Amino acid sequence: MRLRRTIQAALTACATLAASAGLVAAGTGSAQAATPLPSRVFAPYFESWTGQSPATLAAQSGAKYLTMAFLQASAKGSCTPYWNGDTTKPVSSSTFGADIATIRANGGDVIPSFGGYTADHNGTEIADSCTDVNQIAAAYESLVTTYDISRIDLDIEDNSLTNAAGIDRRNKAIKLVQDWAAANGRSVQFSYTLPTTTSGLADNGLAVLRNAIGNNARVDVVNMMTFDYYDGATHDMAADTQTSAQSLYNQLASLYPGKSPAQLWGSVGITEMVGVDDYGAAETFTVANAATVYNWAVSKGINTLSFWALQRDNGGCPGTAGNDSCSGIAQNTWDFTHVFAPFTGGTPATNDFSVAVNPNSGTVAAGSSASASIATAVTSGSAQSVSLSVSGAPAGVTATVTPGSVTAGNSATLNVTTTAAAAAGTYPLTVKASAPSGTHTATYTLTVTGTTPPPPGGLANGGLETGSLAPWTCQSGGAVVTAPVHSGSYALQAAPTESQTGECTQTVTLKPNTSYTLSGWVQGNYAYLGVSGGANASTWTSSTGWTKLSVPFTTGANGTVTVYLHGWYGQGNVYGDDFAIG
């Protein structure tokens, strides 16, 4: 928001350079998880650099919830946020802590906001300033634990809208914080406050949201600044608010096709600038406009109603545009607040999630394997830690889920292996997903058919050209890949970790007491090719390119051997292709 840039810049320039306690002293880690905000909340911006008490103004005005503006780095390149970039105002209980406690005691709360026009223009918005995603996330987490807040607002405008690296870092940090919150039983929302046109967000604002989707970062509220259109027109500010918001709704419906109309409207926020904004009298938001917007906001079920700024909600300077301390129109003190304050209501969104298996069925021959993706998604509230398990596997069938726990919004893999003794039939496997909010299930229908006779030479799918693993089975991470390949379209990937070699195997039955040679093309560090069981032989190589390995062996009395490819602990993936026994 542009209005306060001159005053804030002056305060920042005059800030004491001696570093105060900062993040290290701020986060206690022992505070209780915050109470989520109501599903509808009125939270006007509070100009935190004025020296006024937010608790006092909240009590005087009747605005129980406040959006606290702004947090930013003291200098470009720093990873430590301060209120207004002033190093004498760190994120700590000594700065606004008592005010926030009083606001909560009176039934309200605060939403700290990062950025703002000055920070976004000067490069001191935290994600523009700091190039370390982990430190950005740590700053957000420290803010959460220091003040026990449940929502962080990110005011992104001016140069921050074109800083692609900063946008990406910010969204990656949001994702880290959301995973941290889920693992620690906290509810943390993120809102993006963005400039708008009368036709919704411009493409640079949409790009911020597209990048968030690409980083799997959940954006709970998109808060439009319905002012400063800069188009030279005279505006009906209430009518343009509704037109802008309907356009935003349509944009969000395209970005988030899985959301219902109620969920889409429930993720919309509106911020007005009361009175005469800094563009001038052509953009004047009146008390009558406020009543119109209030009734519309209630009817649509939007999430957040706000305005810039609480200190402007008075008639102390009629005819003045863009003043930090008054609206520029004739009004009573707190007129706008009294219109909007009843908007706060409803209950906090209940945390919930969904689970699905894709594909939800598979057919395998006894002795073969299959896999499917398990997808989880946040359906309301915040992401939680979800424990995953599977049941219903019959004799001869093993079903597992990897990993066994994810943050809602992430995926896992259902792995199904069968032995030759598995009875033919159709079996429903139940995937169970459990979180603090409750349990959901999804079904995978497994069909087992009779065993497939081995091909000449005993080895099936040696070139992986079926595009699937079967009848190979692998430790976690093993897969069919399209690159690198030795020939054809597919190859086998074995995925060693610090705790496994990543072994992929296939059991074959050959003639008893007969000499054979296993061959295959391999690539990677410590790539092992061999047989075990009825015979034991192997060889290995380390190569950045494809290398052919040959393993002579002699079968035992039953002719059965297990062919394997694996790497070595912690040495990276290895690949194999064009396996044959001759």
C-alpha positions in Angstrom: 0.0 0.0 0.0 1.5 3.2 -1.2 0.0 5.8 1.2 2.6 5.4 4.0 5.7 5.1 1.9 7.2 8.6 2.8 6.7 8.3 6.6 7.8 4.7 6.7 10.9 5.3 4.6 11.9 8.2 6.9 11.4 6.0 10.0 13.4 3.2 8.4 16.3 5.6 7.4 16.5 6.9 11.0 16.4 3.4 12.7 19.1 2.6 15.1 21.8 0.5 13.5 22.7 -1.4 16.6 21.2 -4.9 16.2 18.8 -5.9 18.9 17.8 -9.4 20.0 16.1 -10.4 16.8 14.9 -13.8 15.9 17.2 -15.8 18.2 15.7 -14.1 21.3 12.3 -13.9 19.9 11.0 -17.4 19.3 10.4 -19.2 22.6 9.1 -22.4 21.0 7.1 -23.1 24.2 4.0 -21.1 23.4 0.7 -22.8 22.7 -0.7 -23.2 19.2 -2.9 -20.2 18.3 -6.6 -20.2 17.9 -7.6 -20.1 14.2 -9.3 -16.9 13.0 -13.1 -16.9 12.5 -14.3 -17.9 9.0 -15.3 -14.2 8.4 -13.0 -11.6 9.9 -12.8 -7.8 9.8 -9.2 -6.8 10.3 -8.2 -3.2 9.4 -4.6 -2.4 8.9 -2.8 -0.8 11.9 0.1 1.5 11.0 2.6 0.2 13.5 5.3 2.9 13.0 3.1 5.7 14.6 4.0 4.9 18.2 0.3 4.3 19.0 -0.9 1.3 21.0 -2.8 -1.2 18.8 -4.7 -2.5 21.8 -5.9 1.0 22.7 -7.1 1.8 19.2 -8.7 -1.6 18.9 -10.7 -1.0 22.1 -11.6 2.6 21.2 -12.7 1.7 17.6 -14.4 -1.7 18.2 -12.1 -3.4 15.7 -11.2 -6.6 17.6 -8.9 -7.9 14.9 -6.0 -5.9 13.4 -3.7 -6.5 10.5 -0.3 -5.2 11.7 1.7 -3.4 9.1 4.6 -4.0 8.3 7.5 -6.4 8.8 10.6 -6.0 6.6 14.4 -6.3 6.7 16.4 -3.3 7.9 18.6 -3.4 4.8 18.5 -5.3 1.5 20.3 -8.6 1.9 19.3 -9.2 5.5 17.2 -12.2 6.5 16.0 -10.7 9.8 12.6 -9.0 9.8 11.8 -6.0 12.1 8.7 -3.9 12.4 9.0 -1.3 9.7 12.6 -2.4 9.2 13.5 -0.6 12.5 16.2 -2.5 14.4 14.8 -1.2 17.7 11.6 -3.1 17.0 12.5 -6.8 16.6 10.1 -9.7 16.5 9.9 -10.2 20.2 7.5 -10.1 23.1 8.9 -6.7 24.1 7.6 -5.3 20.8 3.8 -5.3 20.7 3.6 -8.4 22.9 1.6 -6.8 25.7 -0.7 -5.1 23.2 -1.4 -8.4 21.4 -2.1 -10.1 24.7 -4.6 -7.4 25.6 -6.3 -7.7 22.1 -6.7 -11.4 22.7 -8.1 -10.9 26.2 -10.7 -8.7 24.6 -11.7 -11.4 22.1 -9.6 -10.5 19.1 -6.3 -11.2 17.5 -3.7 -9.8 15.1 -2.5 -10.7 11.6 1.1 -9.6 11.1 1.8 -8.4 7.5 5.2 -8.6 5.7 6.1 -6.3 2.9 4.1 -3.2 1.9 5.0 -0.7 -0.8 8.1 0.7 0.8 9.7 -2.8 1.4 8.5 -4.1 -2.0 10.0 -1.0 -3.7 13.3 -1.0 -1.9 14.0 -4.7 -1.8 13.6 -5.1 1.9 10.6 -7.4 1.7 12.0 -10.5 3.4 11.9 -12.9 0.4 13.3 -10.3 -1.9 16.0 -9.4 0.6 17.0 -12.9 1.8 18.2 -15.5 -0.6 18.0 -18.5 1.8 14.6 -20.2 1.7 15.2 -21.9 5.0 16.0 -18.6 6.8 12.8 -17.0 5.3 10.8 -20.0 6.6 12.6 -19.6 10.0 11.6 -15.9 10.2 7.9 -16.9 9.5 8.1 -19.7 12.1 9.6 -17.4 14.7 6.8 -14.9 14.1 4.3 -17.6 14.7 5.8 -18.9 17.9 6.7 -15.5 19.3 3.2 -14.0 19.0 1.1 -17.2 18.8 -0.5 -16.1 15.5 -2.5 -18.2 13.1 -2.2 -16.1 9.9 0.6 -14.3 8.1 -0.3 -11.7 5.5 2.1 -11.0 2.6 1.6 -7.6 1.0 3.2 -8.0 -2.5 3.2 -5.1 -4.9 5.5 -2.8 -7.0 9.0 -4.4 -7.6 8.1 -7.5 -5.6 5.6 -8.5 -8.3 8.3 -8.7 -10.9 11.0 -10.4 -8.7 10.7 -13.9 -9.9 13.4 -15.3 -7.6 11.8 -13.6 -4.6 8.3 -14.9 -5.5 9.7 -18.5 -5.8 11.6 -18.3 -2.5 8.6 -16.9 -0.7 6.3 -19.7 -1.9 8.9 -22.4 -1.1 9.2 -20.9 2.4 5.4 -21.0 2.8 5.4 -24.7 2.0 8.1 -25.3 4.5 6.2 -23.5 7.2 3.0 -25.3 6.4 4.8 -28.7 6.7 6.3 -27.5 10.0 3.0 -26.4 11.3 1.3 -29.6 10.4 4.0 -31.6 12.1 3.7 -29.5 15.2 -0.1 -29.4 15.5 -0.4 -25.7 14.6 -2.8 -24.0 12.3 -1.0 -21.3 10.2 -2.8 -19.6 7.3 -1.1 -17.4 4.6 -2.9 -14.5 2.8 -1.5 -12.7 -0.2 -2.5 -9.0 -0.4 -2.2 -8.0 -4.1 -3.0 -4.9 -6.2 -6.0 -5.3 -8.5 -7.7 -3.8 -11.5 -11.4 -3.4 -11.9 -11.2 -6.7 -13.9 -9.4 -8.7 -11.2 -5.7 -9.4 -10.6 -3.3 -8.4 -13.3 -1.1 -11.2 -14.7 1.8 -10.4 -12.4 -0.5 -11.0 -9.4 -1.8 -14.3 -11.0 1.8 -15.3 -11.5 2.4 -15.2 -7.7 -0.5 -17.6 -7.3 0.6 -19.9 -10.1 4.1 -20.1 -8.6 2.5 -21.0 -5.2 0.5 -23.8 -6.9 3.7 -25.0 -8.6 5.5 -25.1 -5.2 2.5 -26.9 -3.5 2.1 -23.8 -1.2 -1.4 -23.4 0.1 -2.8 -19.8 -0.2 -5.7 -19.5 2.2 -6.8 -16.0 1.3 -6.2 -13.7 -1.7 -6.8 -10.2 -0.5 -7.4 -7.5 -3.2 -6.5 -3.9 -2.7 -9.6 -2.4 -4.3 -8.2 1.1 -4.8 -5.4 2.8 -6.6 -6.6 1.7 -10.0 -4.5 4.4 -11.7 -6.7 4.5 -14.8 -7.7 8.1 -14.9 -11.4 7.3 -14.4 -13.8 8.4 -11.7 -14.9 5.4 -9.8 -17.9 4.1 -7.9 -15.7 2.4 -5.4 -18.4 0.0 -4.0 -19.4 -1.1 -7.5 -15.8 -1.6 -8.6 -15.1 -3.6 -5.5 -17.8 -6.1 -6.5 -16.7 -6.2 -10.1 -13.1 -6.8 -9.1 -14.0 -9.5 -6.6 -16.2 -11.3 -9.1 -13.3 -11.3 -11.6 -11.0 -12.6 -8.8 -13.5 -15.4 -8.1 -13.5 -16.4 -11.7 -9.6 -16.3 -11.8 -9.5 -18.5 -8.6 -12.0 -20.9 -10.1 -9.6 -21.4 -13.0 -6.5 -21.8 -10.8 -8.3 -24.1 -8.2 -10.8 -26.2 -10.2 -11.3 -28.5 -7.3 -12.8 -25.9 -5.0 -16.5 -25.3 -4.5 -18.1 -21.9 -5.0 -18.3 -21.5 -1.2 -14.6 -22.4 -0.8 -13.7 -19.9 -3.6 -15.6 -17.0 -2.1 -14.3 -18.1 1.3 -10.7 -17.5 0.1 -11.4 -13.9 -1.1 -10.3 -10.9 0.9 -11.1 -7.2 0.3 -9.1 -4.2 1.5 -10.5 -0.7 0.9 -8.8 2.6 1.4 -11.3 4.7 3.4 -12.0 8.2 2.3 -9.8 9.8 -0.4 -7.0 7.5 -1.5 -3.6 8.6 -2.6 -4.6 8.6 -6.2 -7.0 11.5 -5.5 -10.7 12.4 -5.2 -11.6 10.3 -8.3 -11.2 7.3 -6.0 -13.1 8.2 -2.8 -14.6 5.5 -0.7 -17.5 6.8 1.4 -19.3 5.5 4.4 -22.3 4.8 2.2 -19.9 2.7 0.0 -18.8 0.8 3.1 -22.4 -0.2 3.9 -22.9 -1.4 0.3 -19.6 -3.4 0.4 -20.5 -4.8 3.9 -23.8 -6.2 2.7 -22.3 -7.6 -0.4 -19.4 -9.3 1.5 -21.8 -11.0 3.9 -24.0 -12.2 1.0 -21.0 -13.7 -0.8 -19.3 -15.3 2.3 -15.9 -13.8 1.6 -13.2 -14.4 4.2 -11.6 -11.1 5.1 -12.8 -7.5 5.1 -10.2 -4.8 5.8 -9.3 -1.2 5.0 -6.2 1.0 5.1 -5.9 2.1 7.8 -7.4 2.3 11.3 -5.6 5.6 12.0 -7.3 7.1 9.0 -10.9 6.4 10.3 -11.7 10.0 11.2 -12.7 13.2 9.6 -9.8 15.4 10.7 -8.7 16.6 7.3 -11.6 17.1 4.8 -10.4 17.5 1.2 -6.9 16.0 1.8 -5.9 13.0 -0.3 -3.8 10.1 1.0 -3.2 11.3 4.6 -1.8 8.7 7.0 -3.9 10.0 9.9 -7.3 10.9 8.5 -9.6 10.0 5.7 -9.9 13.3 3.8 -13.7 13.3 4.0 -16.2 14.6 6.5 -17.1 11.8 8.8 -17.3 10.8 12.5 -14.4 9.0 14.1 -14.7 5.3 13.6 -17.6 5.5 11.1 -16.0 2.9 8.8 -15.0 0.6 11.6 -18.5 0.6 13.0 -19.9 -0.4 9.6 -17.5 -3.2 9.0 -17.0 -4.6 12.6 -20.1 -6.8 12.6 -18.7 -8.7 9.6 -16.5 -10.8 12.0 -18.3 -14.1 12.8 -18.7 -17.7 12.0 -16.4 -20.4 13.3 -12.9 -21.2 12.3 -12.7 -23.6 9.4 -12.4 -27.2 10.6 -9.3 -29.0 9.5 -10.1 -31.8 7.1 -8.5 -33.6 4.1 -9.3 -36.2 1.5 -7.5 -39.3 0.2 -7.6 -41.0 -3.2 -5.8 -43.9 -5.0 -4.9 -43.5 -8.6 -5.3 -45.8 -10.4 -7.8 -47.3 -8.0 -7.4 -50.9 -9.5 -4.8 -53.1 -11.0 -4.4 -56.6 -12.4 -1.2 -58.6 -11.9 -0.1 -62.2 -12.5 0.8 -64.1 -9.4 4.4 -63.5 -8.8 4.3 -59.9 -10.2 3.8 -56.5 -8.6 1.9 -53.2 -9.1 1.9 -49.7 -7.7 -0.4 -46.7 -7.4 -0.3 -43.1 -6.2 -2.0 -42.1 -3.0 -3.0 -38.5 -3.2 -4.1 -36.4 -0.2 -5.5 -32.9 -0.3 -6.6 -30.2 2.2 -10.4 -29.8 1.9 -10.8 -27.2 4.7 -8.7 -25.5 7.4 -5.0 -26.1 7.5 -2.8 -29.0 6.4 -2.3 -31.8 9.0 0.1 -34.7 9.3 -1.6 -37.8 7.9 -0.6 -41.4 8.7 -1.1 -43.9 5.9 -1.6 -47.7 6.1 -3.1 -50.4 4.0 -5.0 -53.6 4.9 -6.9 -56.4 3.2 -4.0 -58.2 1.4 -4.6 -61.9 1.1 -2.1 -64.7 1.6 0.7 -64.4 -0.9 0.2 -60.6 -1.3 2.1 -57.9 0.4 0.9 -54.3 0.4 2.7 -51.3 1.8 2.6 -47.5 1.7 5.7 -45.4 1.3 6.1 -43.1 3.1 3.9 -44.0 6.0 3.2 -40.4 6.9 2.7 -37.2 4.7 1.5 -33.7 5.2 -2.0 -33.3 3.7 -1.5 -32.1 0.2 1.4 -34.5 -0.5 1.4 -37.9 -2.1 2.6 -41.4 -1.2 2.9 -44.7 -3.1 1.0 -47.9 -2.7 3.3 -50.9 -3.4 1.7 -54.3 -4.0 3.8 -57.5 -4.5 2.6 -61.0 -5.0 4.2 -64.4 -4.9 3.6 -67.3 -7.3 1.5 -68.9 -4.5 -1.0 -66.0 -4.5 -4.5 -67.3 -5.3 -6.2 -65.9 -8.3 -9.1 -63.6 -7.4 -10.2 -60.0 -6.8 -9.3 -58.4 -3.5 -10.2 -54.9 -2.1 -7.3 -53.3 -0.4 -8.2 -50.5 2.0 -5.9 -47.5 2.3 -6.5 -45.8 5.7 -5.5 -42.2 6.2 -5.6 -40.9 9.8 -5.1 -37.3 11.1 -6.1 -35.4 14.3 -9.3 -34.3 12.5 -10.4 -37.9 11.8 -9.9 -40.8 9.4 -10.7 -41.3 5.7 -10.3 -44.4 3.5 -9.9 -45.2 -0.2 -10.1 -48.6 -1.9 -7.7 -50.2 -4.4 -9.1 -53.2 -6.1 -6.4 -55.8 -6.8 -7.0 -58.6 -9.3 -4.5 -61.5 -9.2 -4.4 -63.9 -12.2 -2.6 -67.2 -12.7 1.2 -67.2 -13.0 2.6 -66.3 -16.4 5.0 -69.0 -17.8 8.5 -67.7 -18.1 9.7 -66.8 -21.6 12.6 -68.6 -23.2 15.6 -67.8 -21.1 13.4 -67.3 -18.1 13.8 -63.5 -17.8 10.7 -61.3 -18.5 10.5 -57.6 -19.3 14.3 -57.5 -19.7 14.1 -54.3 -21.6 11.4 -52.7 -19.4 9.5 -51.9 -22.6 6.2 -52.8 -21.0 6.6 -49.4 -19.3 5.9 -51.1 -15.9 8.1 -52.9 -13.3 6.3 -56.2 -13.3 7.6 -58.8 -12.8 10.5 -56.9 -11.3 10.1 -55.7 -7.7 12.2 -53.0 -6.1 13.0 -51.4 -2.8 11.5 -48.0 -2.2 12.3 -45.5 -5.0 12.8 -48.2 -7.6 11.0 -47.4 -10.8 10.7 -47.6 -14.6 12.2 -44.4 -16.1 12.4 -42.9 -19.5 15.9 -41.4 -19.1 18.6 -42.6 -19.1 17.9 -45.6 -21.4 20.2 -47.9 -23.2 17.7 -48.8 -25.9 14.0 -48.4 -26.5 11.9 -46.1 -24.3 12.4 -47.4 -20.8 15.0 -48.6 -18.3 15.1 -49.8 -14.7 16.1 -47.4 -11.8 17.4 -48.7 -8.5 17.4 -46.1 -5.7 20.0 -46.6 -2.9 19.8 -44.6 0.2 21.8 -44.4 3.4 19.8 -47.4 4.7 19.2 -49.5 1.5 21.0 -50.6 -1.7 17.8 -50.0 -3.7 17.8 -53.6 -4.9 15.4 -54.6 -7.8 14.9 -58.3 -8.3 13.1 -60.9 -10.5 12.9 -64.6 -9.8 13.2 -66.9 -12.8 13.1 -70.7 -13.3 15.6 -72.2 -15.6 16.9 -75.7 -16.4 18.4 -77.4 -13.3 22.2 -77.9 -13.1 22.8 -75.8 -16.3 25.3 -73.1 -17.0 24.0 -69.6 -18.1 25.2 -66.1 -18.5 23.2 -63.1 -17.2 24.0 -59.9 -19.1 22.7 -56.4 -18.8 23.7 -52.8 -19.5 24.2 -50.6 -16.3 25.0 -47.0 -15.4 25.9 -45.3 -12.1 28.2 -45.6 -9.1 28.7 -49.1 -7.8 26.1 -50.7 -10.1 25.8 -54.4 -9.1 24.4 -57.1 -11.4 24.0 -60.7 -10.2 22.0 -63.8 -9.2 21.2 -65.3 -5.8 19.2 -68.1 -4.5 19.8 -71.2 -6.6 23.1 -69.7 -7.7 25.3 -66.9 -6.4 27.4 -64.7 -8.7 27.8 -61.0 -9.3 29.9 -58.3 -10.8 29.9 -54.5 -10.6 31.1 -51.3 -12.2 31.1 -47.5 -11.7 30.4 -45.6 -14.9 28.8 -42.4 -16.0 27.8 -44.1 -19.3 26.2 -47.4 -20.2 28.5 -50.4 -19.6 27.6 -54.0 -20.4 28.1 -56.5 -17.5 28.1 -60.3 -17.8 27.6 -62.8 -15.0 28.2 -66.5 -15.6 26.4 -68.9 -13.2 25.2 -72.5 -12.9 21.7 -73.3 -11.6 21.0 -75.7 -8.8 18.7 -78.7 -8.5 15.5 -76.7 -9.0 16.7 -74.2 -11.6 15.3 -71.2 -9.7 17.5 -68.1 -9.3 16.8 -64.4 -8.4 18.3 -61.8 -10.8 19.1 -58.5 -9.1 20.3 -55.0 -9.8 21.4 -52.7 -7.0 23.7 -49.9 -6.1 25.5 -49.1 -2.8 24.5 -47.2 0.3 24.2 -43.4 -0.3 26.0 -43.5 -3.7 23.1 -42.4 -5.9 20.7 -44.1 -8.3 21.9 -46.8 -10.7 20.2 -47.8 -13.9 19.9 -51.0 -15.9 18.5 -52.0 -19.3 18.4 -54.8 -21.8 18.8 -57.7 -19.3 19.0 -61.2 -20.8 19.9 -64.7 -19.8 21.6 -66.9 -22.4 
